[in-house]
Amino acid sequence: MDPIMNSFSREQMEYIVELFNPCMDDYLYVFDLQKDCYKISKHATERFLLPGDNFDDAAKAHHTFVYSEDQSRLDDEFRRIMSGEIVFHNMHYRWLDRAGKPVWINCRGRVLNDADGKPHFLVGCINEIGQKQKADNVSGLLGESSLSAYVEQFEDGLPDGFFLRIGIDDFRDINGDFGMEYGDYILKSTADCIAENIKPSQRLYRILADEFMVVDFSGGDMEAATELYKNIRKSLDTFIEENGYKSVFTISAGAVDTAKTSGTYENIMKLSEYALNTAKDQGKNRCYIYMQEDYDVFLRKKQITRQLHHAVNHGFEGFETYYQPIVDTKTRRLVGAEALMRFSMPERCEDGETKKEAVCVGEDGHDADEKVHWERISPVEFIPLLEETGLIIPAGKWMLHQAISTCSRWQKYIPNFRININLSYVQVMKSRVLTEILTALRLYGLEPSAVGIELTESGYLDTNTHFQKLWDGLKKNGVLVILDDFGTGYSNLHCLGDLRPNYIKIDRSFTLKALNNQYEHDLMTQIITMTHKLDLTICVEGIETEDEFAKISELDPDYIQGFLFGKPQPAEEFYENLIKPAIAACGTHEVSAQSVS
C-alpha cells in the first residue's frame, strides 16, 4: 500500500479539499477510481458545467462537462491510470464553463494505490491555463482579473468617479519596427508615465496588450479625467524627447463617468472599450468622453448590420427595389425609371424580442396569427453599412437582377423602356460587376442599351484600373454610362471630355440653387448648353412642382426626374400607378407621364 494511503482516509482527503477551498483560485479534487466517485473544490461549480462538487458515476459524468473533441483523449488517459500504466496524471484539455464554452485547463494528479497495489485514488489540482493574468511583469501592474475583483466588490453601485481607458496608438508598428523587446520597453515606460500622474486615491491596471485602465473612485469628474489624459501626454512627450525620438507615438483614451453608467464590470469594460475605439476612430491622439446618445447610434448601427447579414443569408428578406420614373422633358412621356434599394427590418421591443401583434385569420375570430412590425431604414443609414461590411456586393447583385428582370417585363408595355441602376464604389473595386451585368442582360433577354449604370462623380474622380476597366467594358458592350450627382463634388468638367458618359444627372441640391439664384441658374444653363455641344444627354433631378418644371424646361434638359412625376415606389405600385392607368387612358403602349402626374 502507498504510504500516503495509510495516512489519510477518503473522508479526510475530501475534508482537506473543503478546508483549502477558500484559500486558492485553483481547484483541488479527489477521484475515487474504485467507487467511481469524484470530489472537487466547491467554487469549481460556479465556473464549470459540473453536476456538483461531489458526484458518482464520475468517469461517465465527465462526458457532460469535458469538451467533445477532448473526450476520447481523456478516456484513454483514464484507461492508462486504471491499468497502472501511469502513476502521475498531467494533461491539458478543455472543460465547459457555465455557458457551455470550452475552457483550457491543466489537470494534474497523483495515483494512490490500495493494499493490493491497485489504483484507488487520483488526487490533484486543476488550474485554468487560458485565464487572464492577475498581474503583469512587463509593466509591473496588476492585470484585468485584479481590476474585475476590485470593481465587483462594490455590489451596491460604484462610487462617483471615472474610468479612463488608455491605449497606445499603432502599437503593432512599434513591435514591427523595433521588435518585441523594445515594445515591452515602451509599455513599461508608458505605464510609468501614467503612474507618475495619478493620485494616491486612483488605481492603475494593464488590461490588454497595449491598453491601461485608470480607476478613480474618489469623486473625479470628466474634467479631471481629461486633465489627467493631457498630463500623461505631456509626460510621454518628455519621454519620447529624452529617448532621442527613436519611436514617436501617441496615446488615445476613453473616459466613462461612473455616475452615468451601470456599475457592472462587464458594462464598464464594454463602454470604456467603445469610448477608446471612438477616440481612435476620430483620429487618435485624443480623449473621448462617453456619451449615451453616441453609444445609442453605435448600437443601432450594430443592430442594422446584424439584420443586414441575416437578410442577405435568408433570401434578402427585408430588401426591396423601388422605382422612380424618368420622363422626356418635351413630351412628358415616361421613358424609364431609376432603381433604388430599400430595406426594412423587424422592429424590436425593449427586451430585444421582435415586435409582433396577434391578427385574427378565422371567420369566428378565434384563429390568430402573429404579424411582425417592420421598420423602414433610411438608405442614408443602411447603404454605408452595406459598403463597410462588403454586403453591398451580394445585395447589389440581387438588386441588379431585380431591376433588369423588371425592366424586361415592362418593355412589353413600353418597348424602349430603360432602367438606371446605381453602382457602389465597393462593387467596382471588389467584385466582377461587369460580368454580373452582362450575365443578367443575357439571362433576361434585355438589350444592353436598355440599362444605364449610374456612377457618382465624387466617388470616381481618381480613376484606377478597376474603374477604367468597368467604364470601358460598359461602353464597349453598349450599356449606358451615367455620371450621377454632377456638380456636387469638387467638380470635374474634364469628366465630360475624358470619360464621355452617355449622359449626366444634375442633383436636386444643384437644381434648387438654380431655381432660387440667378447665378446658379446661369451656371446650369451653361452646363446644359455645354453638355449638348458635347453630344451628351442631361437629366435634371428633384423637380417637385409644375412651377419648377416650367422653369427648368426653359433650359432644355433632355430628361426630368422628381416627385412631380412620382415618388420611388415598389414595382407593383409603379405598374398600377404609372404604367397601367396610362395604357388604359391612351389606348396605346406608348405611355405619357402627363396622364398620371
N, C-alpha and C positions, 0 to 999 in steps of 0.2 A: 504493500500500500504506500502511496505517496505520503511522505512525512507531513506535508501541509494538510493532507486529507485527514490525518489524525488530529490536527489542531482545531479544525472548525467543522461544525455540522452545517448542513444546508441552511437551517434556520438562522444560524449565526452569520453565515455569509450574506443572506438576504437582509439581515439586520444591519450589517456593515454598509450594504448598498443604500439602505434608508438613512443611515447615520451620515453618510458623506454626500447625500443628495443635494442639500442646500449649499454645500461648500465648493462646488465645482460646476463649470459650464458643460463639461463632457458628461458622458452617461456610462455609469458602471452597470454591469449585468452579470447574472449567474444563470447558466443554461444547464439544467439537469438533463443530461443526454439519455439516461436510462429511463426516467419517468416522462421525458419529453415535455418538461415544463420550463418556463422562462420568467425571470425576474429582471427588471431594468429600472433605473432611476426614474422616479415618478415624473419629473419635468420633461422627460422624453415624450410623454404622451401629449404634451402641449405643442410639440414641434412636429412629430411624425404621425402617420396614419396607423398607429398601433391599436390593437384591440384592447389594450390596457397595460398597466405596468407589471401585471402578473397574469400569465395565461398558459393554458395547457395546449396539447397538440401543436407544440411550438414549431416543429420543422415544417408542417403544412401551413401553419398560420403565417410563416414568413412570406409565403406567396402572395399574401394580401397587402403587404407593405413594402416588399422589395420590387424595384423596377423590373419590368418583364424581361428586358434584354439581359439582365444580370442573374436571373433566377437559376439558369442551368449551371452557371459557374459556381454559385453558392451551394447548390445541391451536390455538385461534385466535391466541394470542399467539406461539406458535412459527411459525405461518404468516406473521405480520406481520414477525417477525425475519428469516426466510429470504428474504422478498421485498424486504428492505431498507427496509420502511416505517418501522420504528423502529430506533434505534441505541442506545437505553438501555431496559433491561427493569426494571420496578418494579411488582411485583404481589403482592397479598395473597391467599393461598389456603391450602388445607389439605393437609398430608401425613398419612399414617397412622403412628402410633407402633408400637412392637413388639407392642403388644396389639391393634392394629387400630383404635385410636380416633383420630378426626381431631384434628389439632393445627394451630392457625393459625400461618402463617409469613409473613414478608415476604422475597421473593426479589428481589434487585436485581443487575443485571449490565450490563456494557458490551459492545457488539458490536464485535469487531475484524475488519476486512476483509482479504482476501488481496490479491495484487498486481493482480488483475483488478477489485478493488473489490467483490468478492462477500463476504457474511458468512462468516467462517471460525470464529471462536471467540466464545463468550459467557463472559465471566469476571466473577465477582462473589462475593457473600456472601449467606448465608441466616441469618436470625435469627428466633427464636420471638417472636411479639408477644403471646402469651397466657400466657407463662411467669410464674412467681412472681418478685416483685422480690427482689433481694438486700439491698436497704436501703430504708428508709422515710424520706422527707424530712420528713413531718409530725411524727413522734415523735423523729426523729433517731437511730433504732435500726436495727440490721441486721434483715433480714426472714427469712422462713421458709426460703428456699433456703440462706441462710447457716447457719441452725440445722441444717438437714439435713446440710450439708457438715461441720459441727463434730461432730455425733453419729456420722456414718458413718465417721469416721476411726478410731474405736475398734472395729476388726474383731474383736478377741478378747474383747469384752464391755465394757460400760460400767463406769467406776469407781463405787464406792459414793457415793451422794448422792441427789439427788431432782430431779424436775421439778415446778415449781409453775406451773400454767396459770391465769392471772388474766383475768377478763372483767368489763367494766363492765355492771352490771345495767340493762336497759331503755335502752340507749344510743340506740336509734332515737327514743325520746321526746325526748331532748336535741336531736338533729338536727331533729326535727319542731317542737319548741317554739322553738328559738333559731337554727336554721339551721346549714348545714354548716361555715361558718367558725368559729362558736362551738364546734361539735362537735370540730373539729380542735384548738382551744384546750384542750378538756377532755382529749383524747387526749394531747397534749403534756404537760399538767400531770400527768396520771396516770402517764405514763412517767417524769417527773421524780420523782414521789413514790416510785415503785418503785425507781428508780435510787439515790436517796439512802439507801435502807435495805439494799441488797445489799452483800455483802462483795467485796473485790477479786478473790477466787477464784471468784466467781459471775458468770454472764453473763445478759444480758437481751436479748430479741428481741421485736419486734412480729410476730405470726404471722397475725393476721386483723384485720378492720376494728376491732374493739373488744377484742381479746384479746392478751395478752402472755405470754411464757414466760420464767421464771427457771430457769436450769440450774445445779445445784450438783454438781460432781464432786469436791468436797473432803471427802466423808465425812459431810455433813449428814444428819440423820435426820428423821423425821416431826415430832418435837417442834420441831426447828429450822425446818422448813417452816411449821408452824402459827404459831410465834412471828414469823416473817418476815411472814406474812399479817397478823397483828394490828398489827405496827408500820406496815405500809403503810396499813392502815385509819386508824390514828391520824394519819398524815401527810396523808391525804386529808381527814379531818375538819377538820384545821387549815386546809388549802387552801380547803375549802368555806366555812369561817367567814370567812377573810380575803377571800374573793371575795364577801362580803355575802350568802351563801345564795342567789345568783342561780339556781344549779342545785344541788339536793341529790340526790346519787346514792350508790349503794353499789357494792361490788365483791364478786364471788364467786370462789372458787378451788378447784382440784382438785389434790391432791398425789399424786405417784406415786413410790414408793421404787424406785430403780434395782436394789437388791439382790433385789427380789422380782418382777421382771418381765423379760421377754425384751428384749434390748438393741437390736432392730432399730428403725430410725427410725419406720417405719410403725406398729409396735406401740405405741411410746411415744406417738405422736400420737393413736392410737386410744384408748388407755387414759386419757390426760390429758383428751381431749375428753369421754369418759364421766364422768370424775371431776368436771369442771367442770359438765357438764349435771346431774349428780346434785345438786351443791351448789345449783344454781338451782332444780331440782325440789323440793328440801327447804325452799324458802322464800327463797332468795337471801341475800346479806349474810352468808355463812359460808364456811368452808373444809371440803371433804370429803376425807378420806384414802382413797385407793383401797383397796378390799377385794376380794379374789378371789371370795369367796363371794357378795358383792353382784353382782359382774360376771357370775358364772355364772347368777344369777337373771335378770339383764338379757338375757343371751344366750338363755336358754330362752324368755323372752317373745318375743324376736325370731324364734326358731325356730318357736314355735307360731303366731305371727302370719303368718309366711310360709306355713305349711301351711294356715292358715285361708283365706288368699287363694287358694291353689291349690285347696282343696276347693270353695270357692264357685264358682270358674271351671271346675270339672271335675265338674259334676253332683252337687255336695255329697257327694263321696267322703269317707268317714270320719264323716259325720254320721249319727246315728240318733235316732229318737224312742222313748223308753221310757215306760211307763205304770205308774202306781201306783194300786191300787184304792181306792175310797171306798165305805164301807158305811153302811147305815142302822143307827143305834145300837140301836134296839129289836129289829129283826128280823135284824140281821147280814146283811142282803141286799145284794148288790152293786148299787150304783145308778149307778156311774160310775167315772171314772179321771182322774187328773191327768197331762197330757202333759209330759214332761221332756226337754229337749235333752241329748244326749250326743255326745261327739266323740272320735275316736281318730285318731292319725297314725302313719305308718310310723316304726319305731324306727331310729335312726341309729348306725352304727359310729363309732369314734373318728376315722376319716378322713372322716366326713361322708356316706358312702355308706349307702343303705338296707340294713338288716339282712335277709338272706334265708337260707333253707336249702333244700337240694335235697329234693324229695319224689318218691318213685317213683310213677309213674302206670300203668306197664305191668305185665302179669302176670308177665313174665320179670324184672322189677325193673331192666331196663336203661334204659327210658324214664324220664326225670325232668323234673320241673317245679320252679320256684322259688317258695317260699312266703314272702311278706312278713310280717315280725313287726310287729304293731300295738300301739301304746302307748295305753292309755285315759287321757285327760286329764281331770282333775277340773273340774267346772263352775266351781269357785272360781277356777281358772286361766283357762279359755278364755272364759267369759261376759264378764268385764270387758274382755278384749281385743277381743271382738266389738263391744262397745259403744264402746270407744275408737276403733276403726277405722271404725265405721259398718257393718261387715259384719253386724251384728245385723239390719239391715233385710232383706237378701236371705235370710239364714239363718232369720230369724223368719217370713218369708213362706213359705219352704219347709216349715217345721215346721207352720205353720197348715194348709196343705193336707194334710200327712201326718196330722195329728190329726183333722181334720174328715172326711177320707175314711175313716179307720179307724173313727171313731165311726159313720158311716153304715153301714159294713159290719157292725159289731157289733149295731146295732139290729135286725138280722134275728133275733138270738137274744134280745136284751133290748130290747123295744120302747121303753122310756123311758130307755135308757142315755144318760148325759151325759158330756161331755168338758170338762175345765178346761184352759185354755191361759194361760200366763204371757206378759205383755207387758213389754217393756223401756221405760224412760223415753225412750230414744233413738227407738224405734219410734213412740211417741206424738208426739214433738216433730218428727221429721224424715221421716215417711212418711205416706202416706194409708192408715193401717192400718184405719180403719173401712170404707173401700171394699173393702179386701182381704178383710176378714172376711165382709162381706155377699156379695161375689162368690164366695168359696169355699163359703158356705152354699148359694147357688143352684146352683153347679156340681155339688155332691154331693147335692143334694136333701135337705138336713138342715134341720129346723126350728130357728129361732134359739134357742128355749128349751132346746135340747139342748147348747148351748155356753155355758160360763162363762168369762169373761175375768178372770184374776187380776191385780190391780194391788197392788203393795206399798205399805203405808201410808206408810212413811218417804219413798218416792220421789214422793208426790203430795200431800203436805200443803199445800204452797204452790201452790195451783191456779192455772192460767193458762188462756188461751183455748183452746189446743190440747187440754189435758186435759179441760176442761169440754165442749168440742165432742164429744170421743170419748165421754165419760161419758153425756152426753145422747143421743147417737146410738145407743149400745148399748142403752140402756133403751127408747128410742123404738121400736127395731126388735125388741125382745123378747129380746135377748141378755142372759144373766145377767151381773151385775157382782159380782165377789167382791173383798172387801178382804182381802188376804193378810197374813200375819205381824202380825196385830193385836196391839198391846200391846208390840211390840219397838221402836217409835220413841219419840218424846218424847210420848207417846200422846195422841191427839186423839179424845176422845169425841164432839166435835162432828161428826166424820166420819159417825157413825151417823145423826145427825139431819139434817145439812145435805146429805150426799150420798146417804143412804139406799141402800146397796148391797143386793143381793138376799140375800147372806149374807156372813159374815166367817169367817176361819180363824184359829184360835189356834195360834201357832208352838210347836214342841216345847220350846224353851227355857222358855217360859211354862208349858207342860204339866208339865215336870219339877219346876219350883218348886212348882206346885200339888200335886204328888204327895208332896212331901217337906217342905212347910212349911205350917202351919195358916193363917198369914196369907194366903199366896198362894192356898191352897185356898179360903178365904173370898172372896178377891178374884175368883177365877174364877167362883165360884158367883154372885156379884152381877152379873158381866158377862153370864153366860148368862141370868140372870133378866131383866136389863135388855134384852138383845137380843130375847128372846121377847116382852117387853112392847111393843117397837117393831115387832113382827110381822116380825122378821128371822130368818133361819136361821143356825145356827152349826155349824162343823166344827172338831173338835179334832184336831190333827196329832201324830204322834210316839208313838202307842201301840204298844208292842213286846211286852207280855206280857199274859196273861189277868188277872193281878192289877191291872195298870194299867188295863185295860179295865173291870174291875169297879168300881174306884174312880171313874173318870171317868164311867161310865154313870150313877152315882148323881146326877150333876149335870144329867143330862138334856140333853146336846147332841144335835143332830139327826143329825150325821154324824161318822164316825170315819175317820181315815187313819193308817196306820202299818205297820211291818214285821210286826205280828201277822197282818195280812191279806194281806201280800205286799209284797216289795220292788219298786222300779222294775225293769221288765223289757221286752224288745222285744215288739212286737205279737204275733209268732208264739208266744212263750213265754206271754204273757198269755192268749192264746186257749187254748193247750194246758193251762196250769196252773190257770186260773180259770174260763173260760167253758165249755170243752168237757167237763171232768170233772163240773162241777156240773149241766150239762144231762143228762148220762148218769145221774147219781145221782138227780136229782129227776124225771126223765122229763117235764120241762116247760121252757119257755123262760124261766120266772122263776127266776133263778139265786140261790142262797143262798151267801153267802161262808162260812158256817159249815161247809159241806160240803167246803171246800178249805182252811180255815185250820188 
